């Protein structure tokens, strides 16, 4: 859920508080403000770690990138993007099983993201699981990812 949706959901969950707000309760106002800001601040901090991880990854600090992506995931366990990015770094470090696990987590959170399937397929291929790779590439191709369609036609029979 993105920050805007989270804030709206939090606001709707506070509807009973609004009745108290109409009566002028500062306690309810403070509670509403804290509840509405907490998810957005939490997500913002997670995004900051994700962004730092990207910078570290591009700079070649792979362990630092993994640490930042892990912190982002700790702050927002539903961040499929951070899982996917951490998987890319683990793949770069030849930790193929770790990469596959991260891509699988990303897919569990967002099963509509073609790149997570494609990335997991590449990691599976390198790890020696061509059957699994082809299944993932077919799934990615089904979402319209052209690279995956090419891999299926060249490597999967």
N, C-alpha and C positions, 0 to 999 in steps of 0.2 A: 504494500500500500504506500503510495507516495505521501509526502508531507502534507499536501493540501487535503487529501482524502482523510488522512489521520486526524488532522485538525477539525475537519467537518464532523467526523464520527465522534470525536471527543466532545465537540460542542453539542451534538444531538444527544449524547449520553448524559449531558448536564441539564437537560430540560427541566427536571424538577428543581434544580438550583435557581433557575431563572425566576420561579415564583418567589423564592426567598429574596432574590435580588430586587424584585419589585417592591418588597417591603423595606429595602434599604439596609440589608445586612452586609457589613464589610467583610465578615468572615466568609460568606458565600462568594463574594466578589474575589477575594484573595484565593480561595480554593479554585474557582473557575479559571483564574489567570494562571495559576500554577499548573493545573491539569492541561490547559490548552497549550501552554508553552513547552511543557516537558517533552512530548513526543517530537515536536519540531526541533527542539534543541538537541535531543538525542540523535535524531536522524542527521542533523547538520554536523554533529561531531563525527558520526560514522562516515559521512561523505568527506569530511576533512581528512580522515585517515586514509580513505580510498584514494583521494587526490594525492596525498603525500606518497602513497605506495606507487602510484603511476610515475611520479617524478623520480623516485628512487629506482624503479624498474628501468626507466629510460636511461638513467645515469649509471646503470650496471650494478647497483647495490641491491642484489637479489634477496639477500637475507633480510635487509631492512624493509624491502617491499613486502615480503611475506609477513614480517612482524606487523606492518601497518595494515595490511589486508586482514590479518587475524584480529587486530584490535577493532577494525570496522565491523567484522562479523560478530565479535563479542558484544559490540554496542547495538548491532542490528542483525540478529540471526536470520532475518528474511532477506538479506541483501544478496540476491543471486549474482549481481554484477561483481561484487567483491569476491565471491567464491570462484567465479569464472576467471577473474584476473589472477587470483592466487594460484589457480590451476595452471594458467599460462606460465607463471614464474616457476612453479614446480616442474613443469614439462621442460622448461629451459635448463633447469638443474638436473635433468634426467631422472627425476623422481616421478616416474610414470604412474605408479600406483597411487601416489598422493595426488597427482593431477587428475586421474580418473575419479578419485573420491570427491575432489572439489567440484569437478564438472557434474558429477552425479548429484551433489547437493544443490548446485545451481538449477539443474533440471527438475529436481523435486520441488523446489520453490517456484520455478517458472517453467513449466513444461512446454511453453510455446516459443522458447528462445532457440532458434535454429543454430546459432553459433556454439552454444553449449554442447549440443549433440555433435556438431562437426568437430569441435575441439576434442571431445571425449573419443570420437572415432579415430582421430589421428594418434592420440595417446595409446589407444587400444592396439592400433596397427603396430606401432613401435614396440609395444609390450608383447607382441606375438599373437594377438587375438584378432585375426582378420575377419572372422565371422561376426564378432561383436562390433568391429569397426564398420563393417558394411551395414549392419543393422542401424547404427547411429547415423551413418551418412545417408542412408535411405530416408530416415526420419527428417534429417536436416534438409534433404532435397525436397521432401514433401512440403516443407515450409517455404520452398522457393529459393533456397540457397544454391546458386549455380555451381560454385566450386564443388559442393558435395555431390551434385549430379554428375559432374565430370569424374570424380573419384569412384563413384559407383560404376560408371560405364567402363572405366579403365581397370579397376581392380576387383570388382565383385561379379561373380558369375552365378 
